[in-house]
Amino acid sequence: MSEPTLRAQKLDAADELAGLRAKFVLDEAVYLDGNSLGVLPAAVPARMEDVVRRQWGSLRIRSWDESGWWTAPERIGDRIAPLVGAAPEQIVVGDSTSVNVFKALVAAVRLAAGGGEGRDEIVVDATTFPTDGYIAESAARMTGCTLRPVAPAEVPEVLSGRTAAVLLNHVDYRTGRLHGLPGLTAAVHEAGAVAVWDLCHSAGALPVGLDEHDVDLAVGCTYKYLNGGPGSPAFLYVRRDLQDRFDSPLPGWNSHAEPFGMRPVYEPAAGAVRGRVGTPDILSMLALEAALEVWDGVSIDAVRAKSLALTDFFLECVAAYVPEGAVESLTPVAHAERGSQVALRCPGAGDVMKRLIESGVVGDFRPPDVLRFGFTPLYVGFADVERAARILARTLS
Amino acid sequence: MSEPTLRAQKLDAADELAGLRAKFVLDEAVYLDGNSLGVLPAAVPARMEDVVRRQWGSLRIRSWDESGWWTAPERIGDRIAPLVGAAPEQIVVGDSTSVNVFKALVAAVRLAAGGGEGRDEIVVDATTFPTDGYIAESAARMTGCTLRPVAPAEVPEVLSGRTAAVLLNHVDYRTGRLHGLPGLTAAVHEAGAVAVWDLCHSAGALPVGLDEHDVDLAVGCTYKYLNGGPGSPAFLYVRRDLQDRFDSPLPGWNSHAEPFGMRPVYEPAAGAVRGRVGTPDILSMLALEAALEVWDGVSIDAVRAKSLALTDFFLECVAAYVPEGAVESLTPVAHAERGSQVALRCPGAGDVMKRLIESGVVGDFRPPDVLRFGFTPLYVGFADVERAARILARTLS
């Protein structure tokens, strides 16, 4: 047995999260695409059958009360809260990430404007997942702001008395680089601006510490490391002391203080509920709720420790198996700068990924030349990692 | 046997849509709340099981291509199109109605501004479902417009060279009044403004004729008469010749000309796809797709004819059974002004509805004093109607 194989055995034997694999529907493939679409949690199919047949089919309209449909956005938000370091009643679930970026960014500009004159610039991560940039451009246009795209490392230099809001990604979707949320948030606050974080690639993968680091607003996705299912609704965090001043650009009836009063005049609800918009998509939302049960009793610190061990081990196996120079890692070596994925640059990455998938190693391709591998500590083991690196080496040779 | 009971038997025997009841999961209750949440179509549970277990659980990320997830918004839009009188490639499904009202209204103001200077007023139905009014207020605020709420009948009088956009409900959610879409749309056009229609209470209940009447933009809900399930995604119609100028306030990556190019610069897709925003909620969306199969071969004109027969017959039975003066119908007698519901005003309506529901007649209550009964021709029969009126009379006595 090769040295990496033996190491994998030992690491798997010592893995305190190994038992969680049984809570997912896995097959023989090595699935390293959980940063795109998480694996199906085993509890979801039966729950969905109940939601469809009993809650919708039999209770019908009564389920808005009796099955807790109406309060699902805030109830599920509270389930996500501990995973991102938030006390209860600060997160609501609903709408897509893009829609939530719009809500958060417009609200951030309005919060900043409330603090004084002349704040008319939105700073955005220039290397962001594109939708954040597109939506930021629309938010800027609609609030009379200028958009200033900069690399995250350069954010502190460009902050000024003109800065209204800063939108940053916690983890770069392409390279897997983890940005320094505590320091950047503090810098944004020092400049008197509002910090909005996109947690799509960190929620469920590593500790975020929203409350601890005094983040103002945050959004995140639930179908990656939270395994909520394809297109499951995103979440929005509004820090408790900002909720009274959170002024949504999408004040739908679900955010009204008295939604069933059907009042002609809008009066926002108290609390994070004010981030809701229209009728929540119950099927997707309750699949997510069932999916989140796998987190019961799981420590996000333990998840982070395993995540780093997995990515370390993957880089080690790649170094051992893949001829030098065949791939180049874009993912930082330093743990403090690494998310839960490894991005390898290589020529013909699109074709390479196709062949990898055919060989049972599922990652994804991001143009122009990146192989992306996500490591979900809840269901990926060290033997998977060794096998993926071995098959990658064979595919490249 | 009473006269209405005999009439019901005859009407049911002659009902060409009666066979469709078998395509729904019904029980002994008379369900007259399909204008709030449609009944579960029998095909949905098995489809959802396939979507969850095979498409998500087994194919996982491959389903974006192989199970047609990526193209679901426009594919399902094309399924809805014939029901609202639209040729293909003008409708996309996704997001809530509220979010779509925002997209449509902001885009409408931008379309109007492209036609000349000084159009800075949004006219909105003052009796609208509240979310439309709240969202219209936000759209006005964010586009520098003034909001002008007026009763639909007064719309023609207030139109002027200042009018940018007009947002109207096809059917009033409370009274069931059907507004004159052809005439009002023509009046809006005559004033040089853009007409946005909310079809929540007409899509699937009666012919809309979007193309025929030259409607500019429309939004609608899919969980009422289209039976898509709780919170199923809404739809957005953008008339073909306006698509190139449709300028969305929510330009998420799904609306990009090359979404997987991950380009930093936004370039909108051609066609109705430009109305998409973020990743679609696949579970809710594919439940809707399965639900729409009940419409195969069903004529919306036949649905309308039965709908009018059902509401006529209900009013007739109420007149026969309920003591004069106990209830007052808010729903117009004239067919041309009636949607697919009957709203009865009565003292203590909230309590009356509670007791009705306990007796197996499910409608809903709208404050302050309205009993609302929706008639879905696909699964409501004339015997149901007679029974509902009979039990209403008993409850009121």
Boltz contact constraints between the chains, C-beta under 6 A:
constraints:
  - contact:
      token1: [A, 25]
      token2: [B, 57]
      max_distance: 6.0
  - contact:
      token1: [A, 33]
      token2: [B, 61]
      max_distance: 6.0
  - contact:
      token1: [A, 36]
      token2: [B, 61]
      max_distance: 6.0
  - contact:
      token1: [A, 37]
      token2: [B, 60]
      max_distance: 6.0
  - contact:
      token1: [A, 37]
      token2: [B, 61]
      max_distance: 6.0
  - contact:
      token1: [A, 40]
      token2: [B, 56]
      max_distance: 6.0
  - contact:
      token1: [A, 40]
      token2: [B, 57]
      max_distance: 6.0
  - contact:
      token1: [A, 45]
      token2: [B, 52]
      max_distance: 6.0
  - contact:
      token1: [A, 45]
      token2: [B, 53]
      max_distance: 6.0
  - contact:
      token1: [A, 48]
      token2: [B, 48]
      max_distance: 6.0
  - contact:
      token1: [A, 48]
      token2: [B, 52]
      max_distance: 6.0
  - contact:
      token1: [A, 52]
      token2: [B, 45]
      max_distance: 6.0
  - contact:
      token1: [A, 52]
      token2: [B, 48]
      max_distance: 6.0
  - contact:
      token1: [A, 53]
      token2: [B, 45]
      max_distance: 6.0
  - contact:
      token1: [A, 56]
      token2: [B, 40]
      max_distance: 6.0
  - contact:
      token1: [A, 56]
      token2: [B, 229]
      max_distance: 6.0
  - contact:
      token1: [A, 56]
      token2: [B, 230]
      max_distance: 6.0
  - contact:
      token1: [A, 57]
      token2: [B, 25]
      max_distance: 6.0
  - contact:
      token1: [A, 57]
      token2: [B, 40]
      max_distance: 6.0
  - contact:
      token1: [A, 60]
      token2: [B, 37]
      max_distance: 6.0
  - contact:
      token1: [A, 61]
      token2: [B, 33]
      max_distance: 6.0
  - contact:
      token1: [A, 61]
      token2: [B, 36]
      max_distance: 6.0
  - contact:
      token1: [A, 61]
      token2: [B, 37]
      max_distance: 6.0
  - contact:
      token1: [A, 69]
      token2: [B, 230]
      max_distance: 6.0
  - contact:
      token1: [A, 96]
      token2: [B, 277]
      max_distance: 6.0
  - contact:
      token1: [A, 96]
      token2: [B, 278]
      max_distance: 6.0
  - contact:
      token1: [A, 96]
      token2: [B, 279]
      max_distance: 6.0
  - contact:
      token1: [A, 97]
      token2: [B, 278]
      max_distance: 6.0
  - contact:
      token1: [A, 98]
      token2: [B, 252]
      max_distance: 6.0
  - contact:
      token1: [A, 98]
      token2: [B, 277]
      max_distance: 6.0
  - contact:
      token1: [A, 98]
      token2: [B, 278]
      max_distance: 6.0
  - contact:
      token1: [A, 99]
      token2: [B, 277]
      max_distance: 6.0
  - contact:
      token1: [A, 102]
      token2: [B, 250]
      max_distance: 6.0
  - contact:
      token1: [A, 130]
      token2: [B, 253]
      max_distance: 6.0
  - contact:
      token1: [A, 130]
      token2: [B, 262]
      max_distance: 6.0
  - contact:
      token1: [A, 131]
      token2: [B, 252]
      max_distance: 6.0
  - contact:
      token1: [A, 131]
      token2: [B, 253]
      max_distance: 6.0
  - contact:
      token1: [A, 134]
      token2: [B, 251]
      max_distance: 6.0
  - contact:
      token1: [A, 134]
      token2: [B, 266]
      max_distance: 6.0
  - contact:
      token1: [A, 138]
      token2: [B, 249]
      max_distance: 6.0
  - contact:
      token1: [A, 138]
      token2: [B, 251]
      max_distance: 6.0
  - contact:
      token1: [A, 142]
      token2: [B, 142]
      max_distance: 6.0
  - contact:
      token1: [A, 229]
      token2: [B, 56]
      max_distance: 6.0
  - contact:
      token1: [A, 229]
      token2: [B, 283]
      max_distance: 6.0
  - contact:
      token1: [A, 230]
      token2: [B, 56]
      max_distance: 6.0
  - contact:
      token1: [A, 230]
      token2: [B, 69]
      max_distance: 6.0
  - contact:
      token1: [A, 230]
      token2: [B, 282]
      max_distance: 6.0
  - contact:
      token1: [A, 231]
      token2: [B, 279]
      max_distance: 6.0
  - contact:
      token1: [A, 231]
      token2: [B, 280]
      max_distance: 6.0
  - contact:
      token1: [A, 231]
      token2: [B, 281]
      max_distance: 6.0
  - contact:
      token1: [A, 231]
      token2: [B, 282]
      max_distance: 6.0
  - contact:
      token1: [A, 249]
      token2: [B, 138]
      max_distance: 6.0
  - contact:
      token1: [A, 250]
      token2: [B, 102]
      max_distance: 6.0
  - contact:
      token1: [A, 251]
      token2: [B, 134]
      max_distance: 6.0
  - contact:
      token1: [A, 251]
      token2: [B, 138]
      max_distance: 6.0
  - contact:
      token1: [A, 252]
      token2: [B, 98]
      max_distance: 6.0
  - contact:
      token1: [A, 252]
      token2: [B, 131]
      max_distance: 6.0
  - contact:
      token1: [A, 253]
      token2: [B, 130]
      max_distance: 6.0
  - contact:
      token1: [A, 253]
      token2: [B, 131]
      max_distance: 6.0
  - contact:
      token1: [A, 262]
      token2: [B, 130]
      max_distance: 6.0
  - contact:
      token1: [A, 266]
      token2: [B, 134]
      max_distance: 6.0
  - contact:
      token1: [A, 277]
      token2: [B, 96]
      max_distance: 6.0
  - contact:
      token1: [A, 277]
      token2: [B, 98]
      max_distance: 6.0
  - contact:
      token1: [A, 277]
      token2: [B, 99]
      max_distance: 6.0
  - contact:
      token1: [A, 278]
      token2: [B, 96]
      max_distance: 6.0
  - contact:
      token1: [A, 278]
      token2: [B, 97]
      max_distance: 6.0
  - contact:
      token1: [A, 278]
      token2: [B, 98]
      max_distance: 6.0
  - contact:
      token1: [A, 279]
      token2: [B, 96]
      max_distance: 6.0
  - contact:
      token1: [A, 279]
      token2: [B, 231]
      max_distance: 6.0
  - contact:
      token1: [A, 280]
      token2: [B, 231]
      max_distance: 6.0
  - contact:
      token1: [A, 281]
      token2: [B, 231]
      max_distance: 6.0
  - contact:
      token1: [A, 281]
      token2: [B, 281]
      max_distance: 6.0
  - contact:
      token1: [A, 281]
      token2: [B, 284]
      max_distance: 6.0
  - contact:
      token1: [A, 282]
      token2: [B, 230]
      max_distance: 6.0
  - contact:
      token1: [A, 282]
      token2: [B, 231]
      max_distance: 6.0
  - contact:
      token1: [A, 283]
      token2: [B, 229]
      max_distance: 6.0
  - contact:
      token1: [A, 283]
      token2: [B, 283]
      max_distance: 6.0
  - contact:
      token1: [A, 283]
      token2: [B, 284]
      max_distance: 6.0
  - contact:
      token1: [A, 283]
      token2: [B, 287]
      max_distance: 6.0
  - contact:
      token1: [A, 284]
      token2: [B, 281]
      max_distance: 6.0
  - contact:
      token1: [A, 284]
      token2: [B, 283]
      max_distance: 6.0
  - contact:
      token1: [A, 284]
      token2: [B, 284]
      max_distance: 6.0
  - contact:
      token1: [A, 287]
      token2: [B, 283]
      max_distance: 6.0
